[in-house]
Amino acid sequence: MSTSARIYITLRKGILDPQGQAVAQALRGLGFAGVADARQGKVIDVTLADGVNMGDAKTQLEKMCQQLLANPVMEDFRVEILGAA
């Protein structure tokens, strides 16, 4: 049985987020007055191959983020191992 992981990628605090601002404004326009702010991000689900060492999996997923999936200048990321897919 394979294992899955979820990667959350978000803009760093202080980075302008025009999409998030547009979402917040649209929600307020729809009557959701309690929305003060919104930030957008990405979620990437990865299914790991059978037999992958879980001790190495998180390290490898973090390397994937650093090298390809996230822009380290503008984005933060968080890796979560979910378990059996």
Secondary structure per residue as TSV (DSSP state, phi and psi in degrees):
chain	resnum	aa	ss	phi	psi
A	1	M	-	360.0	130.8
A	2	S	-	-81.6	160.4
A	3	T	E	-110.4	147.3
A	4	S	E	-117.0	158.5
A	5	A	E	-135.7	154.8
A	6	R	E	-125.7	132.4
A	7	I	E	-114.2	125.4
A	8	Y	E	-105.4	125.2
A	9	I	E	-121.3	125.0
A	10	T	E	-133.9	154.8
A	11	L	E	-67.9	142.7
A	12	R	-	-64.8	150.9
A	13	K	T	-58.8	139.6
A	14	G	T	92.8	-13.7
A	15	I	S	-86.1	128.7
A	16	L	-	-58.3	133.5
A	17	D	-	-125.7	80.8
A	18	P	H	-61.6	-35.5
A	19	Q	H	-64.5	-44.5
A	20	G	H	-62.1	-41.1
A	21	Q	H	-63.2	-40.8
A	22	A	H	-64.2	-40.2
A	23	V	H	-63.5	-47.3
A	24	A	H	-60.3	-44.0
A	25	Q	H	-64.0	-42.3
A	26	A	H	-64.4	-40.9
A	27	L	H	-64.3	-42.4
A	28	R	H	-63.1	-38.1
A	29	G	H	-63.9	-27.3
A	30	L	T	-85.7	3.7
A	31	G	T	99.7	4.5
A	32	F	-	-88.2	74.3
A	33	A	T	-65.3	-19.8
A	34	G	T	-77.5	-2.7
A	35	V	-	-83.7	113.9
A	36	A	-	-91.5	-34.3
A	37	D	-	-160.7	159.2
A	38	A	-	-144.6	144.6
A	39	R	-	-126.1	137.2
A	40	Q	-	-98.2	160.2
A	41	G	E	-160.9	-167.5
A	42	K	E	-129.3	149.3
A	43	V	E	-125.4	128.8
A	44	I	E	-121.9	122.5
A	45	D	E	-96.7	131.8
A	46	V	E	-123.5	130.4
A	47	T	E	-99.3	124.0
A	48	L	E	-87.5	146.9
A	49	A	-	-66.9	151.4
A	50	D	T	-57.5	141.2
A	51	G	T	86.2	0.4
A	52	V	-	-68.5	135.0
A	53	N	-	-70.7	119.5
A	54	M	H	-64.9	-28.1
A	55	G	H	-65.0	-34.0
A	56	D	H	-89.3	-21.4
A	57	A	H	-60.6	-47.4
A	58	K	H	-63.8	-40.2
A	59	T	H	-61.4	-44.1
A	60	Q	H	-65.0	-41.4
A	61	L	H	-63.7	-38.9
A	62	E	H	-65.6	-38.3
A	63	K	H	-63.8	-38.9
A	64	M	H	-58.6	-42.9
A	65	C	I	-65.3	-45.4
A	66	Q	I	-65.5	-33.8
A	67	Q	I	-94.2	-24.8
A	68	L	I	-142.2	-49.7
A	69	L	I	-75.9	-32.1
A	70	A	S	-121.9	149.3
A	71	N	-	-91.5	106.9
A	72	P	T	-64.7	-16.9
A	73	V	T	-76.5	-36.4
A	74	M	T	-113.5	-18.2
A	75	E	E	-125.0	149.0
A	76	D	E	-106.2	157.9
A	77	F	E	-140.9	158.4
A	78	R	E	-140.1	133.2
A	79	V	E	-108.7	135.9
A	80	E	E	-132.8	123.1
A	81	I	E	-84.2	123.3
A	82	L	E	-93.8	-27.1
A	83	G	E	110.9	-154.5
A	84	A	E	-63.7	132.7
A	85	A	-	-87.9	360.0
